[in-house]
Amino acid sequence: MNRARRMRRARADGEARGGGRASQLDVAIDSRSTLPLRTGRSMPVIGLGTWQLTDETADTVEEALRRGYRMIDTSGDYGTQPAVGEAARRSGVDRDEVFLVTKVEEDEDAYESTRRNLGELGGERADLVLIHRPPEEGAGVELWEGLIRAKEEGLATDIGVSNYTADQIDELVEATGETPVVNQVEWSPFGWSPQLLDYCRERGIVIQAYSPLTRARRLDDETLAEVAAAYGKTPAQVLLRWNLQMGIAPLPKANRWDHVAENLDVFDFEIGEAHMRELNEVNERFSVLGSLPYA
């Protein structure tokens, strides 16, 4: 059976069986599609993660941009920012078409850290700057105020958080009146939170998913394999497509160029409602870090 027929059959099966959490993203998307941000701007629906991407980083990022990725995620503590900046410059892709995400650490001065990150990236602004994780005590209001200053001075176009609970986001908003545009968290069918998803949807906060491929630990799951076979796709591609149809922006890391290409080949099929429900139901709050940060 060819791919088009498999897609039609899988879609029909899903509609017949019903169920599944409603998709928030038009399924007719491609690599240039974007998600709206609460500030009126927009963000690509998928990006390249660069954590531990320290081998031939610039070449890999340049290849990703050449193949159509338009969002690159990095951080001051990844050690990849200079290479990311180099790749963006030599790729030939216009800077306005590349969405750069970076992060500041919980024990830093957020404003000064943003300036340092821009120095490493070799640019004047980042499209999105996140607090990498909340501090040990409190939600990091002082950090958030530093990012607000960075945004007001044009160093960051938008600002957000990572690894935050709903209560911690509420604390930031109550203290400053500024709502994050993004919360970047670990997210896959095996570990996610319906409650956090609803919270973010209600407030116009986009969820970005790090480790959306479970760092390969769950790629041999039986349910995942069955769904992948139904569409003629790999388990990794199904995980990414699941995120996209949930309105989540996945940030898969890829050390190999064939994986860079594979992870972007997720726009020619749609997971049916029944299969979405099956994937939703494998949720066991799994985390590659031991526990989900938003639990």
N, C-alpha and C positions, 0 to 999 in steps of 0.2 A: 504494500500500500504506500503511495507516495505521500510526501509531507502534507500537501494541501488537503488530501482526503483524511489523513490522520487528524489534522486540526479540526476539520468540519465534524468528524465523528466524535471527537473528544468534547467539542463545544456542545453538540447535540446531547450527548450523554449527560453533561453537566446540567443543561437546562432541564432535562427530563427528571433528574434526581433532585434538583433544587438545593437550597441551603447555601452555606458559605457566607463569610463576612463580606459585606458590600465593598466593592472596589471604589477607591477614591480617585483613580486616574483613568482617563480615557485610554482604552486599550490600544487604540490606533496611534501608537507613538513610535518614535524612532530615536536615534542617538542624539539628535539635535533638539528633542522635546525638552520642555522646562516645567518646573513646578513654581507656582506663584508664591512669593514671600509676603508676609504681612505688611511689609513696607512699600509694596507696590512693585518691587523689582522681582526678578525670577532667578531660578537656579537650575542647572542641568539635572536631569532625572537620574543620572548615574555618573560615578566618578572613579578615579584610580586612587586607591590607598597606597601610601608609601612607607608605612611602618615596617621596619626591618628590610626595606628595599635598598640595601646598601651596596649591592653588587651591580655595577654598570647602571647606576640609577639614572643618570642623564640620558643614556641611550634608550632605556626602557620607557621613560616618560616621554621622550621625543617620539618614539614609535607609537605610544598610546595616542598622543596628539595627532600624529599623522593618520592613524586609523579612525579617528573621529571622537575620541574622548575630549570633553571640554571642561571637565572639573578634575582638579588634582588636589588631594588632601595631604597635608604635611603638618609638621609641628616643630617647635624649637628643640624638642628633645628627641626627635627622630634621627637627626644627623643627615637629613636628606634635603634640607632647604636650598643650599647652594646649587646642588645638582638639579633640583626642580626648576630653579630660576634660570639656570643655564639652558636646560631643555626647552623651556618656554620661549626663550629668546632665539634659539637657533632653529626652532621648529618651523618658523615662517608663518605661524598662526598669529593673527592679529591679537594683541594683548586684550582688547575688549571682548574677544571671543573665548578667552580662557578664564575660568572661574577658579581662583586660588583660595584655598581654605588653609588657615594655619591656627595655631593654638598657643595659649599662654599657660604657664604652670601655676598651680595653686599656691606656691610659696614665693611667687615673684610679684614685682610691681607690674601690673597688667599693661599700663601705658608704655612704660619703658621696654617691657618685653616685646610689645608690638613693634616698636621702633627697631629693636634688635632683629626681630624676625624679618622685617622688611629689608634690613641691611643684608641679611643672608640670602634673601630671595633676589636681591638686586632690583627692587622696585619701590615705587612711591606709595602703593596702597595694596591692601589685600581685599578680596571681595567679601570674605567672611572670616572673622576672628572669633574663636571660641575660648571660653575657660575650659581647660582640658579636663578638670575634675574639681568637685567642690573641696574646700579645705576640710581638715579634720573636724573643725567646729564651725557651725553656722553654714550659711550658703555662699559666703564670699561676696558680701555687698561691696566691700572696698575694691575687690577685683572687678566687679561689674561696673562700678563707677569709673575705673580706669579705662575699661573698654568703651564706655559711653563717651569719655573724653576723646579717645582715639577716633571714634566715629565722627564726633563733632569737628575734629580737626582734619578729617579726610584721609586718615591713615587706614581706616576700615570702612568699607561701604556698608556692611551689615555686621551685626554681632550676635553671638549665641552662646550656648553652653554645651557641655558634653558630660555624660555620666551623671545627670541630675535627676532627682526625683521630682514629682509634681509639687510636693511641699517646698522643696528648695527653690524651685522656679517661682512659686508664689511669694516666697520671702524676698527674692530679688525685685519682683514687680511691685510689691507693697512698699519697699524701701525707696525705689527710684522712679516708678511709673513707666519703666522701660521693659517691654516684653521681649525675650529672645526670639529670633526668627527661626532658630534651629536648636534641636537637642540631639546631639550625636551620641548614640548608645549602641551596645551590642544587641543585635536583632537578627533572628532567623526563625523559621517555623518551629524549631526545637526549643527556642527560648525567646519569648516576647511577652508583652503585657497588654491585654485588651484595655485595661483601665488607663494606662499611660497613653495608648493610641487615641482613645476617646478624649482624654484630657487635652492632648496636643491638637487634635482636630478642632475641638471647640474653641481653642484660642488662636488658631491659625499658625501654630508652630509646626514646622516641617521636621520629621524625624529622619536623620541620616543614620544608616546602618553600618557600623564597623564590624568586621569579622562576619559578613553575611554568608560566607561559605564555611563557617564553623572551623576555619583553619584546617579544612579537609577531614575533621574528626568524625563528621556524620555523613559523609558523602556516600557511604555504603549502606545507609538505612534502607530497609526493604520498601517501605511506603514511598520514599523519595525515588527509588529506582523504578518502581512501577509507574509512577506518574511520568518520570522522564521517558520511559519506553513508550508511553502512549503518544508522546509528541515527537519522538525521534530526536530528543535533546539529551544533553548530559545532565547529571544531577546538579552540577554547579549552575548550569543555565536555568534550571527550574527554580533553584533557590533565589536567583537574582530576579527572575520574572515574578515570582511570588511577592517579593518586596515591591517591585514596580507597581503591580496591580493593587497593592495595599496603600499606595501613595507614599511609600518609603523610598528614599534615595540611597541605594546601596553603594558602598565604597570598597569593591573587591581589590585585594592586592594580587599582583601577578609578577612573578620573577622571570617567567618565560614568555617569549613573544607569542607563542601559540596560545597560551592562556590569556594574554592580553586580547587577542582576537576572539577567542572563545567567549570570554566574558561580555563582549559587546554584541555578540550574535544572539540577542534575546528579544529582538523586535519583530520577528516574523511568525510568532505564534502567540496564542492566548490560552491561559489555563482556564478550563471550564469551572463553573461554580462548584460542582461536586468535588473536583480535584482540589480546588482551593479549600473547601471544607476539610477534606482529608488532611491536607497539609497543616491547616490551623489546629487540627486535633492531635498532632504529634507533639504539641507544646508541653514540655516538662520542665520549663524554666532552666534549660541547659545553658551553661556558660563555659566558654573556653578559659575564663579567668577564675572559675570556681563558683562564682555567684553573680547574678545580674546586678549592676550598680543601682538600678532603679527599683529594686525589690523593697 
